[in-house]
Amino acid sequence: MSERPSTTSNLANAATGAASALTSVTLHALNGAMHPLRTARVIGRLVHRVVQEPGTAPGVLIQARPGRGEKVRLQLLEYGPDRFGEEELDDVAGALAARDNPAVSWVNVDGLHDLEVLSRLRDHFSLHPLVMEDVVQVGHRAKVEEYEGYLYLVLPMLRFNEEQGTVEAEQVSVILGPTWVLTFQEEQVGDAFEPVRARLRGSHGRIRHRGADYLAYALVDAVVDGYFLILERLGDAVEALDEEVMGDPAPTVLHRIHHLKRELLLLRKSVWPLREALSSFARTESELVSDATQLFARDVYDHAIQVIDTVETLRDLAAGITDLYLSRVGQRTNEVMKVLTIMATIFIPLTFIVGVYGMNFEYMPELRIPWAYPALWALMIGLGGGMTWVFRKRKWL
């Protein structure tokens, strides 16, 4: 008796191969999204490197990152109801007079790599060594601390990189004194304070008629308002991914979803502590912050709560998109398996008939009937067509 290859086994092998191919594509996309180098870069943005040696005395200034060759940028703005002055300072000595100036003074420092400049500002404004240490060693949670004669605020300033689609975080330190405000930024690549400068230059609104506490509020409000622009970009990305997944998603979509979830995680890490910090600022009993300014600070607190709620909503949507993508991949696999199973089911009786008449017995009565061959073909075609009609009627095909 001769052996012939089984059609059923071939179809089963094809089905197994198709399922393995789909699983391989999914795992390839997942491995691409979880590439160790990409994960390391994310961890580097979430966990800041410790630059101090263990046992270092507190308050010692240690350069957190080297300068890029540029000089620390110092900007001084002085204003009152009837006056306004703006100056780019060549030396830190020009900023020291702001402490005793009766007008409201705002000194903005871009760059934290010149420790001599920071030390002179610390000594002249009588800042606690731990405050200046927190200014230099970036990566702190948003917070508000009250010291004798001034308030210290730390908050993240965020930017959205349009080319890479990433959220970039920078620590901003705001120190509020009786008539002066010091702000420290890491980079000289632009900030969220330009609308405040424009209001000061044009005397728009009440800012020129208020004190230094209102200026500190305006700076914090400008930083928080910048979060909404980032949320808008990420919201558009979530919506685009949702529409793409609902269609016929490519394997690369999983990497984009994972990238979006990473950015939302960084955003959440940055803004979540802001709620407690702004609540402290809005309810502080310090004489440096007037009751009128506290009312505006509560409005910023409400904005921060809105930002946090939106971030959580976007994270839930991103997690739902991940589940939807995996469901779509599983559904596509099931559809392929269903088609292959139906094809195998149709060929099972045909394979049985062919197998029976493929046996090499000497006495098979049907072999001597003239019309047996076409009758056998008619039977097989009828069986295949009848089963196909049943499957289509049940909407399995």
Secondary structure, 3 states (H helix, E strand, C coil): CCCCCCHHHHHHHHHHHHHHHHHHHHHHHHHHHCCHHHHHHHHHHHCCCCCCCCCCCCCCCCCCCCCCCCCCEEEEEEEECCEEEEEEECCCHHHHHHHHCCCEEEEEEECCCCHHHHHHHHHHCCCCHHHHHHHHCCCCCCEEEEECCEEEEEEEEEEEECCCCEEEEEEEEEEECCCEEEEEECCCCCCCCHHHHHHHHHCCCCHHHCCHHHHHHHHHHHHHHHHHHHHHHHHHHHHHHHHHHHCCCCCCHHHHHHHHHHHHHHHHHHHCCHHHHHHHHHCCCCCCCCHHHHHHHHHHHHHHHHHHHHHHHHHHHHHHHHHHHHHHHHHHHHHHHHHHHHHHHHHHHHHHHHHHHCCCCCCCHHHHCCCHHHHHHHHHHHHHHHHHHHHHHCCCC
